[in-house]
Structure formats: structure tokens, C-alpha cells
Amino acid sequence: MPAPALSTATKKFCLILLKPSHYDDDGYVIQWLRSTIPSNSLAALYGLARDCRQRHVLGEDVEIEIHPFDETNTRIRPEQLARMIENAGAGVVMFVGVQSNQFPHTLDLAKPLLARGVQVAIGGFHVSGTMSMLGGNDPDIHRARAMGISLFAGEAEGRLEQVLQDAYAKKLKPLYNYMADLPGIEGAPIPLISSVRAARTAGHVTSFDAGRGCPFQCSFCTIINVQGRKSRRRSPDDVETIIRENVAQGLRSFFITDDNFARNKDWEVILDRIIRLREVDKLKLSFIIQVDTLCHKLPNFIEKCAAAGVRRVFIGLENINPDSLAGAHKRQNKITEYRKMLLAWKAAKIITYCGYITGFPNDTVESIKRDVEIVKKELPLDILEFFYLTPLPGSEDHQKLVNAGVQIDPDLNRYDLNHVCAPHPKMSRAEWERAYLTAWETYYTMEHMETVLKRLVAKKGRANNALVLITWFMGSIHIEKVHPLESGVIRLKFRRDRRPGLKREPIWKFYPKFWVESASKIYKLTTLYFRLRGIYKRIKVDPKRFKYMDVALTPVTDHDTEDLEMFHTPSAPAFVAQEQRRQHAHEHAAA
């Protein structure tokens, strides 16, 4: 990052950008010595704020001090934030990228700030989603407005300048609503975070969005109602600038946060540009991306991802039952394509993470366990992560339940995809929770992890990297008792940072318990890693390791629909017959 020019400013304005975390089931904030998932919202707002500072939007005599914080890896003390603003003489605390599960904690952090006379603004998916789908009619939104918090719905490109000017004049509006006017992002100030903040993520990973919006209509998704269904993209020049600026400060690992990079119309040009940076400029770069289950049908997509340095890919598999996928409007997921897609990523030596949702209407405890066993046997994926079907505020599912008067969980802190928040037609809450935990336990056995490693070694994939990921996922669920996407390296807890309404534990009880807990977790995690590493070393020296074969690794044939169990679940045969009719009709038309 280039050094700032010498300033002649005589006044200061302190801008604090804060990405909040949320409470665990015991009321403590979920945070780590090193977090795992970087916040793109924080990077985007920091980039926009830096542009506002460079353009002196508050006047030539006003210096904007920007302080970005990610609470997943940094303890936040409201009194310290208030003191920073008081020392500057003016400022505002902006909570950015606030999800529904983070909203209650955000209000708890805001309360002491407001009591000190500090201006507070909140933006992110909860505000934008409820404005989009419910017109802002949400109890926690009402509570925020009653507290005197300024709310921001939409995206800040081209709008942050006005908000900062209002904050400087101490005239923040109660609501900035730009949901009907989503901005173009080509040529916009680039997402950026300082290397000091990025160092607090495991692997020094940073993030950026090459595009926003998704063309699909999944009923459980908030993206389409917050960022829209029309693709808005940064130019390939923008992407190259983002990469070069980060490399200049020592950051080379990136998470491209597009909900579906494969549907970015410029994907090929962007990948070609990155390939050139790697091959011509000799930049050592690596990427994590998110895609859909039909990405393999795009000519050269997976091959170019590999050449561009994509190391891991998130895929929304969601389910193997066609009725469940159709009911959620996820018709783009075709189980007949799953094996082709996963084998293509396997051939490219790219590790696959797949999301799997439990709790579709026809799911039962038994069917979920059966389906996970089928996935283990027949699909060559690496990492599988489970979620509850959650009616997230901002989704069509949530809108329908609220409008129908269905009783859903009133505590937004639980809307994190790993808590039951709504009733299920076939399972009680206890049964659904048991099915969810059973899914994790069924997939993450030592026996199956050995199979996953054997497949990776056989295909000359990055098994050593997968070893760390498997440890992370198994450790998160079985040891830390949190979802892997909320996990990190070494859990932090602070006695005074417990959720209001829960009793503060005495010193003599809290610290010994926390220290023993921490030591036990580190021991268990270390033991788990070395057990897995022992399995990997044994596989690595097996002279027959490259000849390993199982059902999942076998090439796709026309007999799959007859031979594989995934095509014989209750709703699969009708779907397969429909797809075969569609294929025959297409071939007939082509002839």
C-alpha cells in the first residue's frame, strides 16, 4: 500500500469500520487468535473509505482516520472505540456486513457507544434483506431505530461520501435506503485491507468480489434479494489492480467472494489475466472460489481455474434429492451432473468443499443418514459441510413464513445456519438436531477420511492441504462445538464479554475453566491431526496408491442411473426419466 501524502489537515474525523461476530450458545462472543474467513464487506468499505480520504470529501482541512476491525479475531471494547472518536473530536462507528445472527450483538455493542454520544450506523445483509423483503418490518430493526442508530440498506459505492458528510455534520439520517438502486462496480474503488489486519486470518488470506448478483432463484438465499439477480462486475483491469496492490503488501492468497464466480460473464478474461500474472510476471498467487454444480459445462472453466491457481472451490451441492432441490427453486442442481462435475475438479487437483442442507420437507432422521452414506460412497468430494434449512431474513422462505404467521425463532443470534429456527413438517426440533449431528458424525469418520485421502493421493491431488482442512472441520464440530465456517485457531473468551442477561461468571470459576478447556482442546486437536497424518503417511508410501479405485472415482457411464444408489432414492427415478427425455429431445432437435 503506498504511503499517504503529507497532510495539511488541521481537523480529524475518526471512522471506525467494524465487522461484528455473534454469541455462542453459552453467550460468549465467537472469536479467535486467528480467524479463517476474511470479511469482504470490511475490505470493500475500507477501500471506499480510503478513496473518500484521498478525495478529501470532508474538506481539505479534515483528515479521515480509518480503523478497520474484524471482531472474529479482535476483542472489541466499546469504551476504547468511544475514546478514539472523542480524541479525534469527531467520528462515527459503522458496523459493516452485519448478518442477521450478528445483529443482536451489534445492538449490544452500540448501546454503550450511544450512551457516550457516539454516532452509530449499521449496514449489511440483515438491514438490506429485511428492507428488500419485508419493507423493514422487523422487531430488531425497529429496536435499532428506536435506539437512534442510522441504518444503511444497499451498497455503499457512490454513497459512502454522503454518509460521511452527514456524520461529520452530526446529521446522520435514520435510514439510507438504496435497495432500488444497486450501483455498478466497474471502476469503483477496490476492496482492500491492510496486511496488519489480514495477518489475523489463518494463512494471511484476504478477499475481493469480482462480481455481485446471482441469476438463480433459490428460495433459501438472501443474495438474490440483496445483491440482485443481475450480474454487476469489476473489470479485468480492476481485478488485476486488486491483486497487484495486495501483492505489494505481501498478500498472495485470495478468497473471491462472488456467490457464483462461474456466472460472472467475464470469468474467462479474468482467469486469463490471472494466468498471465502467474506465468509472465511470476506472481505466486492462490485462490478460493465459489461456483454452482453446472460450472463444468463451461468449456475450459475448470482447466483455467487450475492454471490460475485456484486451490479450493466451494460448491452448493445442497442435497441429492431432486424434490428437495426443486422445492427450493434450485433447479440448476441436477444430480445426474454431480459426478461429472466432481470428477472434473478432482482431475484438476482442486479440493472441493460442498455444502449440504438438512431439513427439506421430506427429510427424516433416517433419510438424512442414508443420503450421507450414499454421498460418501458415490460422490468424489473432499470436504462436506452441513447446514440447517434456515429461513434467513431477506430470503423468500423467511418472507413466506412471516407473512403466513408461522412461529419462528425470535432470537436472531440463532440464524447462523447451524441452529433450528423454524418448525419442520416431519421432524421435531430434537429429531432435526439429532439428524444434523448424525450427518456430521456419519461423514467425518476416520475410516471415510482415509478414503478421502486415498482418492486425493490416487489422483495426485493436494492431500497434504486436505489433511489440514479435515482436521479443521472435524476439530470444529467434535472439539470446539462450532460450525467450521465460524471456527478459527485458538478460541478466545473474555469474562466481561458475555451476552447481557446472562450471569457474569466469577474470576475464580471462569479462568480455571477456560484454561483447562483450552489445554484440552489443543491436546485433542493435536492428537486428531497426528492420527490423520499417520493415515496419510501410510497411504503415501503404499506402492499401489496410484491404482486406488472405488465407486466414486469410476468414470461416469450410461449405466450410473441403473447401478448407483443416488438414483434410486424416492424422488430420483422420476427426475432421471425427465432428464433422459430432455436429453433425447435435445439430441433429436440437433439431428
C-alpha positions in Angstrom: 0.0 0.0 0.0 1.5 3.4 -1.0 2.5 5.8 1.8 -0.1 8.6 2.3 0.9 12.0 1.1 1.8 14.6 3.7 -1.3 16.1 5.1 -2.0 19.8 5.9 -5.3 18.9 7.7 -6.0 20.7 11.0 -9.0 18.6 11.9 -9.6 14.9 12.3 -12.6 12.6 11.7 -12.3 9.1 13.1 -14.1 6.4 11.0 -14.3 3.0 12.7 -15.3 0.2 10.4 -16.3 -2.9 12.4 -17.4 -6.3 11.2 -19.1 -7.9 14.3 -19.2 -11.5 15.4 -22.0 -13.1 17.3 -22.6 -15.1 20.5 -22.1 -18.8 21.0 -24.7 -20.9 22.8 -23.1 -20.0 26.2 -23.3 -16.3 25.5 -19.7 -15.6 24.7 -18.6 -13.8 21.5 -17.2 -16.2 18.9 -13.6 -15.0 18.3 -10.2 -16.5 17.7 -6.5 -15.7 17.9 -6.6 -16.3 14.1 -9.9 -16.4 12.2 -10.4 -18.4 9.0 -12.8 -16.5 6.7 -11.8 -12.9 5.8 -14.6 -10.3 5.6 -15.1 -8.9 2.1 -17.6 -6.3 3.5 -14.8 -4.9 5.6 -12.3 -4.9 2.7 -14.9 -3.2 0.4 -15.8 -0.5 2.9 -12.1 0.1 3.7 -11.4 0.6 0.0 -14.3 3.0 -0.3 -13.3 4.9 2.8 -9.7 5.2 1.6 -11.0 6.7 -1.6 -13.0 9.2 0.3 -10.0 10.1 2.4 -7.8 10.6 -0.8 -10.5 12.9 -2.3 -10.9 14.9 1.0 -14.7 14.6 0.9 -14.9 16.3 4.3 -12.8 19.2 3.2 -9.1 19.8 2.6 -8.6 20.7 6.3 -10.1 17.4 7.6 -8.1 14.2 7.8 -10.1 10.9 7.9 -8.6 8.3 10.1 -9.8 4.8 9.1 -9.7 2.0 11.6 -11.0 -1.4 10.4 -11.7 -4.2 12.9 -12.9 -7.8 12.4 -14.3 -9.0 15.7 -13.8 -12.6 14.8 -10.1 -12.1 15.5 -10.1 -8.9 17.6 -11.6 -8.1 21.0 -13.8 -5.1 20.8 -14.2 -2.7 23.8 -16.8 0.0 23.1 -15.2 2.4 25.6 -12.0 2.3 23.7 -13.8 3.0 20.4 -15.6 5.9 22.0 -12.3 7.3 23.3 -10.8 7.1 19.8 -13.6 9.2 18.5 -13.5 11.6 21.4 -9.8 12.1 21.0 -10.3 12.9 17.3 -13.1 15.4 18.1 -15.5 13.8 15.6 -16.3 10.4 14.1 -18.7 7.6 13.6 -18.7 3.8 14.2 -20.0 1.9 11.2 -20.9 -1.8 11.7 -20.4 -3.3 8.2 -21.7 -6.5 6.6 -23.9 -7.3 9.6 -25.7 -10.6 9.2 -28.9 -11.5 11.0 -27.1 -13.6 13.6 -24.8 -10.7 14.3 -27.5 -8.1 14.7 -28.3 -8.6 18.4 -24.7 -8.4 19.4 -24.2 -5.4 17.2 -27.0 -3.6 19.2 -25.3 -4.6 22.4 -22.1 -3.1 21.2 -23.9 0.0 20.0 -25.7 0.7 23.3 -22.6 2.0 25.3 -21.4 3.9 22.3 -24.7 5.8 22.0 -24.6 6.5 25.7 -21.2 8.3 25.2 -22.8 10.4 22.4 -21.0 8.4 19.6 -22.8 8.2 16.3 -23.5 4.6 15.1 -24.6 3.3 11.7 -25.4 -0.3 10.7 -25.3 -1.8 7.2 -25.2 -5.3 5.8 -27.4 -8.3 4.9 -29.9 -8.1 7.8 -30.8 -4.4 7.2 -30.8 -4.8 3.4 -32.6 -8.2 3.4 -35.5 -7.0 5.6 -35.8 -3.8 3.7 -36.0 -5.8 0.4 -38.4 -8.5 1.5 -40.4 -7.0 4.5 -40.1 -3.3 4.0 -38.0 -3.1 7.2 -40.8 -4.6 9.3 -38.6 -6.5 11.7 -38.6 -6.2 15.6 -34.8 -5.8 15.8 -34.7 -3.2 13.1 -37.4 -1.3 15.0 -35.3 -1.6 18.1 -32.3 -0.2 16.3 -34.2 2.8 15.0 -35.6 3.5 18.5 -32.1 3.5 19.9 -31.1 6.2 17.4 -29.0 4.1 15.2 -28.7 5.1 11.5 -29.4 2.2 9.1 -27.9 1.6 5.7 -29.6 -0.7 3.1 -27.9 -1.4 -0.2 -24.4 -1.0 -1.3 -22.0 1.9 -0.4 -20.3 2.5 -3.8 -21.0 6.2 -4.6 -22.9 6.6 -1.4 -20.4 6.5 1.4 -19.3 10.1 0.8 -22.7 11.4 1.6 -23.0 9.3 4.8 -19.5 10.6 6.0 -20.5 14.2 5.3 -23.7 13.7 7.2 -21.8 12.1 10.1 -19.3 15.0 10.1 -22.2 17.4 10.3 -23.7 15.2 13.1 -26.9 14.9 10.9 -27.0 11.2 10.1 -30.3 10.1 8.6 -32.3 7.4 10.4 -32.3 5.4 7.1 -30.3 5.3 3.9 -32.2 3.0 1.6 -30.6 2.3 -1.8 -32.1 -1.2 -2.4 -33.9 0.1 -5.5 -30.7 1.4 -7.0 -27.8 -1.1 -6.9 -24.6 0.6 -8.2 -22.3 -0.6 -10.9 -18.9 -1.6 -9.5 -16.7 -1.5 -12.6 -14.0 1.1 -11.9 -15.2 1.6 -8.3 -12.6 1.9 -5.5 -11.2 -1.6 -4.9 -11.7 -3.8 -1.9 -8.6 -3.7 0.3 -7.5 -4.5 3.8 -4.1 -3.8 5.4 -1.6 -6.6 5.7 -1.7 -6.0 9.5 -5.4 -6.9 9.6 -5.0 -9.8 7.1 -2.3 -11.2 9.3 -5.1 -12.0 11.8 -6.6 -14.6 9.4 -5.0 -18.1 9.1 -2.9 -18.2 6.0 -2.9 -14.4 5.6 -6.0 -14.7 3.3 -7.7 -11.6 2.0 -10.8 -11.3 -0.2 -12.5 -9.4 -3.0 -15.6 -9.6 -5.1 -15.1 -9.8 -8.9 -18.9 -9.5 -9.3 -22.2 -9.3 -7.4 -25.6 -10.8 -8.0 -26.8 -14.3 -8.9 -29.2 -15.3 -11.7 -30.8 -18.2 -9.9 -33.8 -18.2 -7.6 -33.0 -20.4 -4.6 -35.8 -19.7 -2.0 -33.4 -20.0 1.0 -30.9 -17.5 -0.4 -30.6 -13.8 0.5 -28.0 -12.9 -2.1 -30.6 -12.5 -4.9 -32.7 -10.2 -2.8 -29.8 -8.1 -1.5 -27.4 -8.0 -4.4 -29.9 -8.7 -7.1 -30.1 -11.3 -9.9 -28.3 -9.2 -12.5 -24.6 -9.6 -12.7 -22.6 -6.5 -11.9 -18.9 -6.9 -12.4 -15.5 -5.4 -11.8 -13.4 -5.1 -15.0 -10.4 -7.4 -15.5 -8.3 -4.3 -15.0 -9.9 -3.8 -11.6 -9.2 -7.4 -10.6 -5.5 -7.0 -11.7 -5.2 -3.8 -9.7 -6.7 -5.5 -6.6 -4.2 -8.4 -6.9 -1.2 -6.2 -7.5 -2.0 -3.8 -4.6 -2.3 -6.8 -2.3 0.9 -8.5 -3.5 2.7 -5.2 -2.9 1.9 -5.5 0.8 2.7 -9.2 0.9 -0.7 -10.8 0.4 -1.0 -13.5 -2.2 -3.9 -15.7 -1.1 -7.4 -14.6 -2.1 -11.0 -15.6 -1.5 -13.0 -14.4 -4.5 -16.4 -13.9 -2.7 -18.7 -13.9 -5.7 -21.6 -16.1 -4.8 -21.1 -17.9 -8.1 -17.9 -17.0 -9.9 -18.8 -19.3 -12.8 -21.8 -17.0 -13.7 -19.6 -13.9 -13.9 -19.7 -13.1 -17.6 -16.0 -12.1 -17.5 -14.8 -15.2 -15.8 -12.6 -16.3 -18.7 -11.0 -12.9 -19.2 -10.3 -12.6 -15.5 -8.8 -16.1 -15.3 -6.6 -15.4 -18.4 -5.4 -12.2 -16.7 -4.5 -14.1 -13.5 -2.8 -16.8 -15.5 -0.6 -14.2 -17.2 0.2 -12.7 -13.8 1.4 -16.1 -12.6 3.2 -17.2 -15.8 4.6 -14.0 -17.1 5.0 -11.8 -14.0 5.9 -14.9 -11.9 3.5 -13.9 -9.1 2.8 -16.7 -6.6 -1.0 -16.5 -6.2 -3.6 -18.8 -4.9 -7.4 -18.5 -4.8 -10.6 -19.9 -3.3 -13.8 -19.5 -5.3 -17.5 -20.4 -5.1 -19.3 -21.9 -8.1 -22.5 -23.8 -9.0 -22.9 -27.5 -9.9 -23.1 -26.9 -13.6 -19.8 -25.0 -13.9 -18.1 -28.0 -15.6 -20.2 -27.5 -18.6 -18.5 -24.2 -19.3 -15.7 -25.0 -21.8 -12.2 -24.7 -20.2 -13.6 -23.2 -17.0 -12.1 -25.8 -14.6 -8.9 -26.1 -16.6 -8.3 -22.3 -16.4 -9.2 -22.2 -12.7 -6.4 -24.7 -12.2 -3.9 -22.7 -14.3 -4.9 -19.5 -12.4 -4.0 -21.0 -9.1 -7.4 -22.0 -7.7 -6.7 -24.3 -4.8 -10.2 -24.8 -3.3 -13.7 -24.4 -4.5 -17.0 -24.1 -2.6 -19.9 -25.8 -4.3 -23.6 -25.6 -3.2 -24.5 -29.3 -3.6 -27.3 -28.8 -1.0 -29.0 -32.2 -1.4 -29.2 -35.4 -3.5 -33.0 -35.5 -3.6 -34.5 -33.7 -6.7 -37.8 -32.9 -5.0 -36.0 -31.0 -2.3 -33.9 -29.1 -4.8 -37.0 -28.3 -6.9 -39.0 -27.2 -3.9 -36.2 -24.7 -3.0 -36.2 -23.4 -6.6 -32.7 -24.8 -7.0 -33.4 -26.5 -10.3 -29.9 -25.8 -11.6 -28.7 -28.6 -9.4 -29.0 -31.8 -11.4 -28.0 -34.9 -9.5 -27.2 -36.5 -12.9 -24.3 -34.0 -13.3 -22.9 -34.2 -9.8 -20.3 -37.0 -10.5 -19.2 -35.4 -13.8 -18.7 -32.1 -12.1 -16.8 -33.5 -9.1 -14.6 -35.8 -11.2 -13.6 -32.8 -13.3 -12.5 -30.9 -10.2 -10.7 -34.0 -9.0 -8.8 -34.3 -12.3 -7.8 -30.6 -12.0 -6.3 -31.4 -8.5 -8.6 -28.8 -6.8 -10.0 -29.5 -3.4 -13.8 -29.4 -3.2 -15.9 -28.1 -0.3 -19.6 -28.9 -0.7 -22.5 -27.5 1.2 -25.3 -29.9 2.2 -28.6 -28.7 3.7 -30.6 -30.8 6.2 -34.3 -30.2 6.8 -36.0 -30.1 3.5 -39.7 -31.0 3.8 -39.3 -34.7 3.0 -36.2 -35.2 5.2 -36.2 -37.5 8.2 -33.5 -38.6 10.6 -33.2 -41.9 8.7 -33.3 -40.4 5.2 -30.5 -37.9 6.0 -28.2 -40.6 7.4 -29.0 -42.8 4.3 -28.2 -39.9 1.9 -24.9 -39.0 3.6 -23.9 -42.7 3.3 -24.7 -42.5 -0.4 -22.7 -39.3 -0.8 -19.7 -41.0 0.9 -19.8 -44.0 -1.4 -20.7 -42.5 -4.7 -19.5 -38.8 -4.9 -15.8 -38.0 -5.0 -16.0 -34.8 -3.0 -13.5 -33.9 -0.3 -14.9 -31.6 2.4 -18.7 -31.7 3.2 -20.3 -29.1 5.4 -23.8 -29.4 6.8 -26.4 -26.7 7.5 -30.0 -26.5 8.7 -32.5 -25.2 6.2 -32.8 -21.7 7.8 -35.3 -19.0 6.9 -32.8 -16.2 6.8 -34.3 -12.7 6.9 -34.0 -11.5 3.3 -34.9 -14.8 1.8 -38.2 -15.9 0.1 -38.5 -18.7 2.7 -38.4 -16.1 5.6 -40.9 -13.8 3.8 -43.4 -16.6 3.3 -43.2 -17.8 6.9 -43.6 -14.3 8.4 -46.5 -13.4 6.1 -48.2 -16.7 7.0 -47.8 -16.0 10.7 -45.7 -19.2 11.3 -43.9 -19.1 14.7 -40.2 -18.9 14.0 -37.3 -18.3 16.5 -37.4 -14.7 17.7 -33.7 -14.7 18.6 -31.7 -13.6 15.5 -28.5 -14.8 17.2 -29.5 -18.3 16.2 -29.9 -17.5 12.4 -26.4 -18.8 11.6 -27.4 -21.9 9.6 -26.4 -24.2 12.4 -29.4 -23.9 14.7 -33.1 -24.9 14.2 -35.1 -21.7 13.7 -38.4 -22.9 12.2 -40.7 -25.9 12.5 -40.3 -29.0 10.3 -43.2 -31.0 8.9 -41.8 -34.4 9.7 -39.3 -33.9 12.5 -39.5 -32.4 15.9 -36.8 -29.9 16.9 -34.9 -32.6 18.8 -35.1 -35.1 15.9 -33.8 -32.4 13.5 -30.9 -31.6 15.8 -30.1 -35.3 16.1 -30.3 -35.7 12.3 -27.9 -32.7 11.8 -25.3 -34.0 14.2 -25.7 -37.5 12.8 -24.9 -36.1 9.4 -21.6 -34.7 10.6 -20.7 -37.9 12.5 -21.6 -40.1 9.6 -19.4 -38.3 7.1 -16.4 -37.4 9.4 -15.4 -40.9 10.5 -11.7 -41.8 10.5 -12.5 -44.6 8.0 -14.1 -42.2 5.5 -11.4 -39.6 5.9 -8.9 -42.3 5.0 -11.0 -42.9 1.8 -10.9 -39.2 1.0 -7.1 -39.1 1.4 -6.7 -42.2 -0.7 -8.8 -40.6 -3.5 -6.7 -37.4 -3.4 -3.4 -39.3 -3.4 -4.6 -41.6 -6.3 -5.4 -38.5 -8.4 -2.2 -36.7 -7.3 -4.3 -34.0 -5.5 -3.2 -31.8 -2.6 -3.7 -34.4 0.1 -1.4 -32.6 2.5 -3.5 -29.5 2.3 -6.7 -31.5 2.6 -5.2 -33.0 5.8 -5.3 -29.6 7.5 -8.8 -28.9 6.2 -10.1 -32.2 7.5 -8.5 -31.5 10.9 -10.1 -28.1 10.9 -13.6 -29.4 10.1 -13.5 -32.4 12.4 -12.0 -30.3 15.2 -14.6 -27.6 14.8 -17.5 -29.9 15.2 -16.2 -32.5 17.6 -13.9 -30.4 19.8 -14.8 -26.7 19.5 -18.6 -27.4 19.0 -18.9 -24.6 16.5 -19.5 -24.7 12.7 -16.3 -24.8 10.7 -17.1 -21.6 8.9 -17.3 -19.9 12.3 -14.1 -21.5 13.6 -10.5 -20.4 13.8 -7.2 -21.0 15.5 -7.3 -21.0 19.4 -10.6 -19.8 20.8 -10.6 -16.6 22.8 -13.1 -15.8 25.5 -13.4 -12.8 27.8 -15.2 -12.9 31.1 -16.8 -9.5 30.7 -17.9 -10.0 27.1 -20.9 -12.2 27.9 -24.3 -11.6 26.4 -26.5 -9.2 28.5 -29.0 -11.1 30.6 -26.6 -14.0 31.3 -24.8 -14.0 34.6 -21.1 -12.9 34.6 -19.0 -15.8 35.9 -16.7 -15.1 38.9 -13.0 -14.9 38.3 -12.2 -18.0 40.3 -14.6 -20.1 38.1 -14.2 -18.5 34.6 -10.4 -18.5 34.2 -9.5 -22.1 35.5 -12.4 -23.5 33.4 -11.2 -21.6 30.3 -7.6 -22.6 30.7 -8.4 -26.3 31.3 -10.8 -26.1 28.3 -8.2 -24.5 26.1 -5.5 -27.0 27.0 -7.8 -29.9 26.5 -8.9 -28.6 23.1 -5.3 -28.1 21.9 -4.4 -31.6 23.1 -7.4 -33.2 21.3 -6.8 -31.2 18.1 -3.1 -32.1 18.1 -3.9 -35.7 18.6 -6.5 -35.7 15.9 -4.0 -34.1 13.4 -1.3 -36.7 14.1 -3.8 -39.5 13.8 -4.8 -38.2 10.4 -1.2 -37.6 9.4 -0.4 -41.2 10.3 -3.1 -42.4 8.0 -1.8 -40.0 5.2 1.8 -41.2 5.6 0.7 -44.8 5.4 -1.2 -44.1 2.2 1.7 -42.0 0.8 4.2 -44.9 1.0 1.8 -47.6 -0.4 3.3 -48.7 -3.8 -0.3 -49.2 -5.1 -1.5 -45.8 -4.0 -2.0 -44.5 -7.6 -4.0 -47.5 -8.5 -6.6 -47.0 -5.8 -10.2 -47.1 -7.2 -13.7 -47.0 -5.7 -17.2 -46.4 -6.9 -16.9 -42.6 -6.5 -13.7 -42.5 -8.7 -15.1 -44.6 -11.5 -15.7 -42.8 -14.8 -19.3 -41.7 -15.4 -21.2 -44.1 -17.7 -24.7 -44.5 -19.1 -25.2 -47.3 -16.5 -24.8 -45.0 -13.5 -28.5 -44.4 -13.3 -29.1 -48.1 -13.0 -26.2 -49.0 -10.8 -25.9 -46.2 -8.3 -28.0 -45.8 -5.1 -28.2 -42.0 -5.5 -30.5 -42.6 -8.5 -32.8 -44.8 -6.5 -33.9 -42.6 -3.7 -37.7 -41.9 -3.6 -37.7 -38.8 -5.8 -34.7 -39.7 -8.1 -36.2 -42.1 -10.7 -38.8 -39.5 -11.9 -36.1 -36.8 -12.2 -33.8 -39.2 -14.1 -36.6 -40.1 -16.5 -37.3 -36.4 -17.1 -33.7 -35.6 -17.7 -33.3 -38.5 -20.1 -36.4 -37.3 -22.1 -35.0 -33.8 -22.2 -31.6 -35.1 -23.4 -33.2 -37.3 -26.1 -35.3 -34.3 -27.3 -32.2 -32.1 -27.5 -30.3 -34.8 -29.5 -33.3 -35.2 -31.8 -33.5 -31.4 -32.4 -29.8 -31.2 -33.1 -30.0 -34.0 -35.6 
